[in-house]
Structures are given as C-alpha cells and as structure tokens.
Amino acid sequence: MRDLYQAQRTMRQMRRQAMARGVLAVLDVGTSKITCIILQFDGPGQFRDTDGVGPMAGQSSFRVIGQFTTQSRGVRYGEIDTMGETERAVRHVVQGAQKQAGVRVDHVIATIAGARPASYGLAGEITLTAGKVTEQDVAAVLAACDAPDFGRGREVLHAQPVNFAVDARSGLSDPRDHVGNRLAVDMHVLTIDGTAASNLVQCIRRCDLELAGVGSAAYAAGRAALVEDEQELGAACIDMGGGVTGVSIFLKKHMIFADAVRMGGDLVTRDISQGLRVPTQTAEWLKTRHGGLEATGRDDVEMIAVGAASGAETGDWETDRRSISRADLIGIMRPRVEEILDGVRAVLDAAGFDHMPSRQIVLTGGASQIPGLDVLAARILGQNVRIGRPLRIQGLAQQHTAPCHAATVGLALHAANPQDEWWDFEMPVERSGVIGLKRAYRWFRNNW
C-alpha cells in the first residue's frame, strides 16, 4: 500500500519539477509525423492544496516558444514498432524545437494514439458522516469505485471523475460543501495495452528525457478541436491520423468514452500507390494535392501528370508522362475512407452516441483535410458534422494550427490546465476500493 501512495507523490513531483523549471515539452508521436512544441509557463504552475474536483485544476498560463515537426519513423498504428528509428526521430524533433526556443528541456508530456484503448464506467457511493461533503469524502467515494478485471497486460491511462451526486442532486462537478446524506460518483477509466505504453516510456527515456505525463491522443484532440459548448452539451471528436482514427466523446466538459479504429490516412495512400502503381511518395502527393471524395463531371476530363508534375521522375519516358483522371483517383480513395467512417460509426453505435442530448461530430487530424470528407461523413455518421481546427494558443506558428496538430495542441492545454484524475487525491487506506484500483497504479509505479 505504501507503493500506491509513493506513486501518487512521484507523479505529483514530476509535474512540479516540470512547472517549476518554467518549460515543458509536448511530444505527439504519431504514425505519419512527430511534433514537439516547447511551452514556457508564466507562473509557477504548481499544484495548490485548494485545487479540487472540477474541469480545470491547477491552471497556469503559457505560450509556445519552440516548435518542430518531422516525418515519423518506426511507428505503426500509433504504436512504436522499431525502437531505434523512433528514437532517432524523437531526438531530431526535440532538438529542432529546442534550437528554436533557445532552451534545453528535460521534461516531456507525450501522447499515445494506438494501444487498443478501452473505456469503462465505474461508480461509487458512500454515506456522509458529517452531513456535508468534505475533501476527504471526495477521495473516499473515488476509492469506493469497484474496478473490474481490465484484462492481462492492460494499464490505466486516464481515470477521471465525470459526475457527482449528493442525495438526489446529480450533475455536480464540485460537490464539496454540499449538504446531504450520501455522495455518489461516476468515473470514466480508459485503459490501454501496457506493452505499447511501456515502449513509449522506454523510447523517451532513451532520448535522455524525463516523462512528466502521458495522455490519450483522442482525448487531447477533443480538448483542442471541440469548442466549449460542444464539450458541455455532448460531441464526438474523430481524430483521423495516419495509422489510427481516434474517437472520443465529451459531455459536461469531460471525456466519457474513447476508442480507436486501426485505420487512417496511410491506408488511403497505400491504396493509391497500389492502384496506380506509383511510389508511396507520389501517392501521398496525389492524395494531398489532387485527392477528393466527391466526383463531378469535370473530374473525368481533369488529368493529372503522375510522374513529372509530382517530381517523382523514374527515367522511363512512358511512366514519367503517364496521366490519370481525378475521377480515377477519387474512385480509389473513396472506398477506403468509407470503410474508415463505417468503423467509426460502429464505435459510436457501441458507445450509445445516438442517445446523447447533442450529437455533434467534429472531424480533425491530418486525414480530415481530404476535400469532401465532411459531406461523406455527414451521410455515414449523421448530419451534424464539421471539420475542427485546434484552438489557437499563444506563440503557435500558423502551420501548427492545422487539424493534423489537434492532439499536440490539446496535450498542451492538458499540461497547463489538467483535469482531475483519480490519483490526484489522497485515498483513505481503510477503503477497500483502494485495493480494487491498485492495479491502476502498476504501470505508473514501474515507469514514472
């Protein structure tokens, strides 16, 4: 049991160290790209004893002083596949951001996109001995949540209280000082594959960096791409990356569900490469420069020079001068995008998204920039669909405000304005729930 409390203190101390130094690196390790931005904090940014339950605890203002993006190496489906290649890419991107910022960073908070996420809803309830809710009661009711067997090799990434109720009064974000007899809580727990998480930790450590936090890329993208009303009333964020399409659902400013579809924009590129018999580089150029999903009569006569115009000459005259119609390109891209959206639809159906009070869907991520995606998604997912760009944060360059950087920006917001997690509270030792949730600490104890 001492290990459990030591894990809490270790995590808190890691964040204190990062904030006290005044700079913190945000690292988004994706399948297609790796981005690093360096944040400079205006205030001390340390935890305050008065920070409790609520959507934003331990707030701190910040600005971006360094930013760099490079092509990802050694990552498949949002998980590290080749450690050495990923390590070199991470070192390169961190050094580029440090050079622009003119400072050295030691602490990093990172995203993880794949790792087969799974959501759980936990509930706890206690009797209020003092007749009103105290800080200790909040910790006790969180400890009273019974955790199921998450399965072998599964580790907890997020464990956030999303709703409190005092007697018959539900929907409370901060129940402290409310008068009543019973306190109840609903908590969302997100688990991931422990091996994928440990590989990310190992990669960052091999780069001589201290890990100050790990966040779900789907959660981070939702925090950046959903506006306040959408987070409050209910919305789904679909983060379409290169290898993984992350799905997160928010309600009352909390993430209440997350999952991922193991398909992304790289599959569209591969289909173009195989269908047109062109190199991957040319296929990516065709997708980003001429791609689309809604064909018109003009697309049959709009010809695209596959070789010479893309800068991918092979030396063979016929190959370099070959042209295709845009309609043919759309015909290759659309079936794969439909398959990805069908997978997203299945995830939303499993989550009961149709029963939410608001069913807004926001598409973000690199693959969301394919022309016509919002129209196609509206047919498959529902009518309330829009393309979401990340919120603008101070000092962020224009090129990093594109949808492909939503997870990066969201993680910066998470670092500066963290939402409460289960392990932010001092759990009473006598509560059996502490034993039930002890497994949630194993990965943090071993890796932080």
C-alpha positions as CSV (number, residue, x, y, z in Angstrom):
1,M,0.0,0.0,0.0
2,R,2.9,2.3,0.5
3,D,3.8,1.9,-3.1
4,L,0.4,3.2,-4.1
5,Y,0.9,6.5,-2.2
6,Q,4.5,6.7,-3.4
7,A,3.3,6.5,-6.9
8,Q,0.9,9.5,-6.2
9,R,3.8,11.5,-4.8
10,T,6.1,10.6,-7.7
11,M,3.6,11.8,-10.3
12,R,2.9,15.0,-8.5
13,Q,6.6,15.7,-8.1
14,M,7.3,15.1,-11.7
15,R,4.7,17.7,-12.6
16,R,6.0,20.1,-10.0
17,Q,9.5,19.8,-11.4
18,A,8.4,20.5,-15.0
19,M,6.4,23.5,-14.0
20,A,9.0,24.9,-11.6
21,R,11.6,24.9,-14.3
22,G,9.2,27.0,-16.4
23,V,9.5,24.9,-19.6
24,L,7.8,21.7,-20.7
25,A,8.0,19.9,-24.0
26,V,4.8,18.4,-25.6
27,L,5.5,15.4,-27.8
28,D,3.0,14.0,-30.2
29,V,4.3,10.6,-31.5
30,G,2.1,9.7,-34.5
31,T,2.3,7.2,-37.3
32,S,2.9,9.9,-40.0
33,K,4.6,12.7,-38.1
34,I,6.2,13.5,-34.8
35,T,5.7,17.0,-33.4
36,C,7.3,18.7,-30.5
37,I,6.3,22.1,-29.1
38,I,8.0,23.7,-26.1
39,L,5.9,25.6,-23.6
40,Q,7.0,28.4,-21.3
41,F,4.9,29.0,-18.3
42,D,4.3,32.4,-16.8
43,G,3.5,31.3,-13.3
44,P,5.0,28.7,-11.0
45,G,2.3,26.2,-12.2
46,Q,2.5,24.0,-9.1
47,F,-0.4,22.1,-7.6
48,R,-2.4,24.0,-5.0
49,D,-4.0,22.3,-2.0
50,T,-7.2,24.2,-2.7
51,D,-7.5,22.7,-6.2
52,G,-10.1,20.0,-6.1
53,V,-12.8,18.5,-8.3
54,G,-13.7,20.3,-11.4
55,P,-13.0,20.6,-15.1
56,M,-9.8,22.6,-14.7
57,A,-7.5,22.1,-11.7
58,G,-4.0,23.7,-11.3
59,Q,-4.4,26.2,-14.1
60,S,-1.4,28.0,-15.5
61,S,-0.8,30.4,-18.4
62,F,1.7,29.5,-21.1
63,R,3.0,30.3,-24.5
64,V,4.8,28.3,-27.2
65,I,8.5,29.2,-27.6
66,G,9.7,26.4,-29.8
67,Q,8.1,24.0,-32.3
68,F,9.2,21.4,-34.8
69,T,7.7,18.6,-36.9
70,T,9.4,15.7,-38.7
71,Q,8.3,12.6,-40.5
72,S,7.6,9.7,-38.2
73,R,9.8,6.7,-38.3
74,G,9.2,3.2,-36.8
75,V,5.6,3.8,-35.7
76,R,2.7,1.7,-36.9
77,Y,-1.0,2.1,-35.9
78,G,0.0,4.7,-33.4
79,E,2.5,2.3,-31.6
80,I,6.2,2.1,-31.7
81,D,7.3,-0.8,-34.0
82,T,11.0,-0.1,-34.4
83,M,12.5,1.5,-31.3
84,G,15.8,2.7,-32.9
85,E,14.1,4.6,-35.7
86,T,11.6,6.2,-33.5
87,E,14.3,7.2,-31.0
88,R,16.2,9.0,-33.8
89,A,13.1,10.8,-35.0
90,V,12.2,11.9,-31.4
91,R,15.7,13.1,-30.8
92,H,15.6,15.1,-34.1
93,V,12.3,16.7,-33.4
94,V,13.1,17.6,-29.8
95,Q,16.5,19.1,-30.8
96,G,14.8,21.2,-33.5
97,A,12.3,22.6,-31.1
98,Q,15.0,23.3,-28.5
99,K,17.1,25.1,-31.1
100,Q,14.2,27.4,-32.0
101,A,13.3,28.0,-28.3
102,G,16.9,28.6,-27.3
103,V,16.4,26.4,-24.2
104,R,17.0,22.8,-23.1
105,V,14.0,20.8,-21.9
106,D,14.3,17.8,-19.6
107,H,10.6,17.0,-19.0
108,V,8.2,15.8,-21.7
109,I,4.5,15.0,-21.7
110,A,3.5,12.7,-24.6
111,T,0.5,11.4,-26.5
112,I,-0.3,7.8,-27.3
113,A,-2.7,7.2,-30.2
114,G,-3.0,3.4,-30.6
115,A,-2.6,0.8,-27.9
116,R,-6.1,-0.5,-28.3
117,P,-7.9,1.8,-25.9
118,A,-11.0,0.6,-23.9
119,S,-13.4,2.6,-21.8
120,Y,-15.1,1.7,-18.6
121,G,-17.7,3.4,-16.5
122,L,-17.2,3.0,-12.7
123,A,-19.5,4.1,-9.9
124,G,-19.0,4.6,-6.2
125,E,-21.2,5.7,-3.2
126,I,-20.6,6.5,0.4
127,T,-22.5,7.8,3.4
128,L,-21.6,11.3,4.6
129,T,-20.9,11.2,8.3
130,A,-20.6,14.9,8.7
131,G,-23.8,15.8,6.8
132,K,-21.8,17.7,4.1
133,V,-19.2,16.8,1.6
134,T,-15.5,17.3,2.6
135,E,-12.3,16.9,0.6
136,Q,-11.8,13.5,2.4
137,D,-15.3,12.4,1.3
138,V,-14.5,13.1,-2.3
139,A,-11.4,10.9,-2.0
140,A,-13.3,8.2,-0.2
141,V,-16.1,8.0,-2.8
142,L,-13.5,7.7,-5.6
143,A,-11.8,4.9,-3.6
144,A,-15.1,3.2,-3.3
145,C,-15.4,2.6,-7.0
146,D,-15.1,-1.1,-7.9
147,A,-12.7,-1.8,-10.7
148,P,-13.3,-4.7,-13.0
149,D,-10.6,-7.0,-14.3
150,F,-9.3,-5.0,-17.1
151,G,-7.5,-8.0,-18.6
152,R,-3.9,-9.2,-18.7
153,G,-1.5,-6.6,-19.8
154,R,-4.0,-3.7,-19.6
155,E,-3.0,-0.5,-17.9
156,V,-5.0,2.6,-16.8
157,L,-4.2,5.8,-18.8
158,H,-6.9,8.1,-17.6
159,A,-9.3,7.7,-14.6
160,Q,-11.4,10.9,-14.2
161,P,-14.5,11.6,-12.1
162,V,-17.1,12.9,-14.6
163,N,-20.2,13.3,-12.4
164,F,-21.0,13.7,-8.7
165,A,-24.4,13.4,-6.9
166,V,-25.4,14.4,-3.4
167,D,-28.6,12.6,-2.5
168,A,-30.9,13.3,-5.4
169,R,-28.9,16.2,-6.8
170,S,-26.9,14.9,-9.8
171,G,-24.7,16.6,-12.4
172,L,-22.4,18.2,-9.9
173,S,-18.8,19.0,-11.0
174,D,-17.6,20.0,-7.5
175,P,-19.7,18.5,-4.6
176,R,-17.6,20.0,-1.8
177,D,-19.6,21.7,1.0
178,H,-22.9,20.4,-0.4
179,V,-25.2,19.3,2.4
180,G,-26.6,15.7,2.2
181,N,-26.5,12.2,3.5
182,R,-25.0,10.2,0.6
183,L,-22.3,11.0,-2.0
184,A,-22.1,9.2,-5.3
185,V,-19.6,9.5,-8.2
186,D,-19.4,8.3,-11.8
187,M,-15.8,7.8,-13.1
188,H,-14.5,7.1,-16.6
189,V,-11.5,4.9,-16.9
190,L,-9.5,4.5,-20.1
191,T,-7.2,1.5,-20.3
192,I,-4.6,0.7,-23.0
193,D,-2.2,-2.0,-23.9
194,G,0.6,-2.0,-21.4
195,T,3.3,-3.1,-23.8
196,A,2.6,-0.2,-26.2
197,A,2.7,2.3,-23.3
198,S,5.9,0.8,-21.9
199,N,7.6,1.1,-25.3
200,L,6.7,4.8,-25.5
201,V,8.2,5.3,-22.0
202,Q,11.3,3.4,-22.9
203,C,11.8,5.4,-26.1
204,I,11.5,8.8,-24.3
205,R,13.9,7.6,-21.6
206,R,16.5,6.5,-24.3
207,C,16.3,10.1,-25.5
208,D,17.5,11.3,-22.1
209,L,14.2,12.9,-21.3
210,E,12.0,12.7,-18.2
211,L,8.4,11.7,-18.7
212,A,6.1,14.2,-17.0
213,G,2.9,12.7,-18.3
214,V,1.1,10.6,-20.9
215,G,-2.2,11.4,-22.4
216,S,-4.6,9.8,-24.9
217,A,-4.3,11.4,-28.4
218,A,-8.0,11.1,-28.8
219,Y,-8.6,12.9,-25.5
220,A,-6.1,15.6,-26.4
221,A,-7.6,16.1,-29.9
222,G,-11.1,16.5,-28.4
223,R,-9.9,19.1,-25.9
224,A,-8.4,21.2,-28.7
225,A,-10.9,20.7,-31.5
226,L,-14.2,20.9,-29.6
227,V,-15.5,24.3,-28.6
228,E,-16.8,24.8,-25.1
229,D,-20.5,24.3,-25.9
230,E,-19.7,21.1,-27.7
231,Q,-17.8,19.7,-24.8
232,E,-20.6,20.8,-22.4
233,L,-23.6,19.6,-24.4
234,G,-22.1,16.5,-26.0
235,A,-20.0,15.9,-29.0
236,A,-17.7,13.3,-30.6
237,C,-14.2,14.1,-31.9
238,I,-12.9,11.9,-34.7
239,D,-9.1,12.3,-34.9
240,M,-8.1,10.9,-38.3
241,G,-4.4,10.3,-38.1
242,G,-2.1,8.4,-40.4
243,G,-2.4,4.9,-38.8
244,V,-5.2,5.3,-36.3
245,T,-8.5,7.1,-36.2
246,G,-9.2,8.1,-32.6
247,V,-12.8,8.5,-31.3
248,S,-13.6,10.5,-28.1
249,I,-16.9,11.5,-26.7
250,F,-17.3,14.5,-24.4
251,L,-20.2,15.5,-22.2
252,K,-20.2,18.1,-19.4
253,K,-16.6,19.0,-20.4
254,H,-15.4,15.5,-19.6
255,M,-14.4,12.7,-21.8
256,I,-16.8,9.9,-21.1
257,F,-15.7,7.4,-23.8
258,A,-12.8,6.7,-26.1
259,D,-11.8,4.1,-28.6
260,A,-9.8,3.8,-31.8
261,V,-10.2,2.4,-35.3
262,R,-6.9,0.8,-36.5
263,M,-7.1,2.6,-39.9
264,G,-6.1,6.0,-41.1
265,G,-4.9,8.2,-43.9
266,D,-1.8,6.0,-44.6
267,L,-4.1,3.2,-45.9
268,V,-5.6,5.7,-48.4
269,T,-2.0,6.5,-49.5
270,R,-1.2,2.8,-49.8
271,D,-4.4,2.1,-51.9
272,I,-3.3,4.9,-54.3
273,S,0.2,3.5,-54.6
274,Q,-1.0,0.0,-55.3
275,G,-3.9,1.0,-57.6
276,L,-1.9,3.4,-59.7
277,R,1.5,1.5,-59.4
278,V,3.3,4.6,-58.2
279,P,5.8,5.1,-55.3
280,T,4.4,5.9,-51.8
281,Q,5.8,9.5,-52.1
282,T,3.9,10.1,-55.3
283,A,0.7,8.6,-53.9
284,E,0.9,10.9,-50.9
285,W,1.4,13.9,-53.2
286,L,-1.6,12.8,-55.3
287,K,-3.8,12.4,-52.2
288,T,-2.9,15.8,-50.6
289,R,-2.7,17.8,-53.8
290,H,-5.4,16.4,-56.0
291,G,-7.4,14.0,-53.8
292,G,-11.1,14.2,-53.0
293,L,-14.2,12.1,-52.3
294,E,-17.0,13.7,-54.3
295,A,-16.6,13.3,-58.0
296,T,-18.2,15.7,-60.5
297,G,-18.5,15.6,-64.3
298,R,-15.4,17.7,-64.7
299,D,-13.2,15.2,-62.8
300,D,-13.4,12.8,-65.8
301,V,-11.5,15.3,-68.0
302,E,-9.2,16.8,-65.4
303,M,-5.9,14.9,-66.0
304,I,-3.1,14.7,-63.5
305,A,0.5,14.1,-64.6
306,V,1.6,11.3,-62.3
307,G,5.4,11.5,-62.8
308,A,6.8,14.8,-63.9
309,A,4.4,17.1,-62.1
310,S,5.0,15.4,-58.8
311,G,8.7,15.5,-59.0
312,A,9.0,11.7,-59.0
313,E,10.6,11.0,-62.3
314,T,11.8,7.5,-62.8
315,G,13.7,8.0,-66.1
316,D,11.2,5.9,-68.0
317,W,9.5,8.2,-70.6
318,E,6.1,6.5,-70.5
319,T,6.0,6.3,-66.8
320,D,7.0,9.9,-66.2
321,R,4.5,11.2,-68.8
322,R,1.6,9.0,-67.6
323,S,-1.6,10.8,-66.6
324,I,-4.7,9.8,-64.7
325,S,-8.1,11.5,-64.3
326,R,-9.1,12.9,-61.0
327,A,-12.2,10.8,-61.1
328,D,-9.9,7.6,-61.1
329,L,-8.1,9.0,-58.1
330,I,-11.4,9.7,-56.2
331,G,-12.6,6.2,-57.2
332,I,-9.6,4.7,-55.3
333,M,-9.8,6.9,-52.3
334,R,-13.5,6.9,-51.5
335,P,-14.0,3.2,-50.7
336,R,-11.2,3.2,-48.1
337,V,-12.5,6.4,-46.5
338,E,-16.0,4.9,-46.4
339,E,-14.5,1.8,-44.6
340,I,-12.8,4.1,-42.0
341,L,-16.1,6.0,-41.4
342,D,-18.0,2.7,-41.2
343,G,-15.6,1.7,-38.4
344,V,-16.2,5.0,-36.6
345,R,-19.9,4.6,-37.0
346,A,-19.7,1.1,-35.3
347,V,-17.7,2.6,-32.4
348,L,-20.2,5.4,-31.9
349,D,-23.1,3.0,-32.0
350,A,-21.4,0.8,-29.4
351,A,-21.0,3.9,-27.2
352,G,-24.7,4.8,-27.5
353,F,-23.8,8.2,-29.1
354,D,-27.3,8.4,-30.7
355,H,-28.8,8.7,-27.2
356,M,-26.8,11.8,-26.3
357,P,-28.6,15.2,-26.0
358,S,-26.4,16.7,-28.7
359,R,-24.9,14.6,-31.5
360,Q,-22.3,17.0,-32.9
361,I,-19.4,15.3,-34.7
362,V,-16.1,17.1,-35.2
363,L,-13.5,15.7,-37.6
364,T,-9.9,16.6,-37.1
365,G,-6.5,15.1,-37.7
366,G,-4.4,15.0,-40.9
367,A,-6.8,12.8,-42.9
368,S,-9.7,15.1,-42.2
369,Q,-8.3,17.6,-44.7
370,I,-9.3,15.4,-47.7
371,P,-11.8,17.6,-49.7
372,G,-15.4,16.3,-49.4
373,L,-14.8,14.4,-46.2
374,D,-17.4,16.4,-44.3
375,V,-20.1,15.7,-46.9
376,L,-19.3,12.0,-46.9
377,A,-19.1,11.8,-43.1
378,A,-22.5,13.6,-42.8
379,R,-24.1,10.7,-44.9
380,I,-22.4,7.9,-42.9
381,L,-22.2,9.4,-39.3
382,G,-25.0,12.0,-39.2
383,Q,-25.9,15.5,-40.3
384,N,-24.1,17.5,-37.6
385,V,-20.6,17.2,-38.9
386,R,-17.9,19.9,-39.2
387,I,-14.1,20.0,-39.7
388,G,-12.4,21.1,-36.5
389,R,-9.1,23.0,-36.2
390,P,-7.3,23.2,-32.8
391,L,-7.8,26.2,-30.6
392,R,-5.2,28.9,-31.1
393,I,-2.6,29.1,-28.3
394,Q,-0.2,31.9,-27.8
395,G,3.0,31.6,-29.8
396,L,1.9,28.8,-32.0
397,A,3.0,29.1,-35.7
398,Q,0.4,29.2,-38.4
399,Q,1.5,25.8,-39.8
400,H,0.8,24.2,-36.5
401,T,-2.8,25.3,-36.3
402,A,-3.9,22.8,-39.0
403,P,-6.2,19.9,-38.0
404,C,-3.3,17.5,-38.1
405,H,-1.9,19.2,-34.9
406,A,-5.1,18.9,-32.8
407,A,-3.6,16.3,-30.5
408,T,-0.4,18.3,-30.0
409,V,-2.3,21.5,-29.0
410,G,-4.8,19.5,-26.9
411,L,-1.9,18.0,-24.9
412,A,-0.5,21.5,-24.3
413,L,-3.9,22.5,-22.9
414,H,-4.0,19.4,-20.8
415,A,-0.5,20.1,-19.4
416,A,-1.4,23.7,-18.5
417,N,-4.9,23.0,-17.3
418,P,-5.1,19.4,-16.2
419,Q,-8.4,17.8,-15.4
420,D,-8.6,15.9,-12.1
421,E,-7.6,12.2,-12.2
422,W,-8.3,9.6,-9.6
423,W,-4.7,9.6,-8.4
424,D,-4.7,13.3,-7.6
425,F,-6.5,12.6,-4.3
426,E,-5.3,11.2,-1.1
427,M,-7.1,7.8,-0.8
428,P,-8.1,6.6,2.6
429,V,-6.2,3.4,3.4
430,E,-9.2,1.7,5.0
431,R,-11.3,1.8,1.9
432,S,-11.5,-1.5,0.1
433,G,-11.8,0.4,-3.2
434,V,-8.1,1.4,-2.9
435,I,-7.2,-2.3,-3.2
436,G,-9.6,-2.7,-6.1
437,L,-8.0,0.1,-8.0
438,K,-4.4,-0.7,-7.0
439,R,-3.8,-2.3,-10.4
440,A,-4.3,1.2,-11.9
441,Y,-1.0,2.2,-10.4
442,R,1.2,-0.7,-11.6
443,W,2.2,0.9,-14.9
444,F,2.8,4.3,-13.3
445,R,4.8,2.8,-10.5
446,N,7.0,0.9,-12.9
447,N,7.5,3.6,-15.5
448,W,7.4,7.1,-13.9
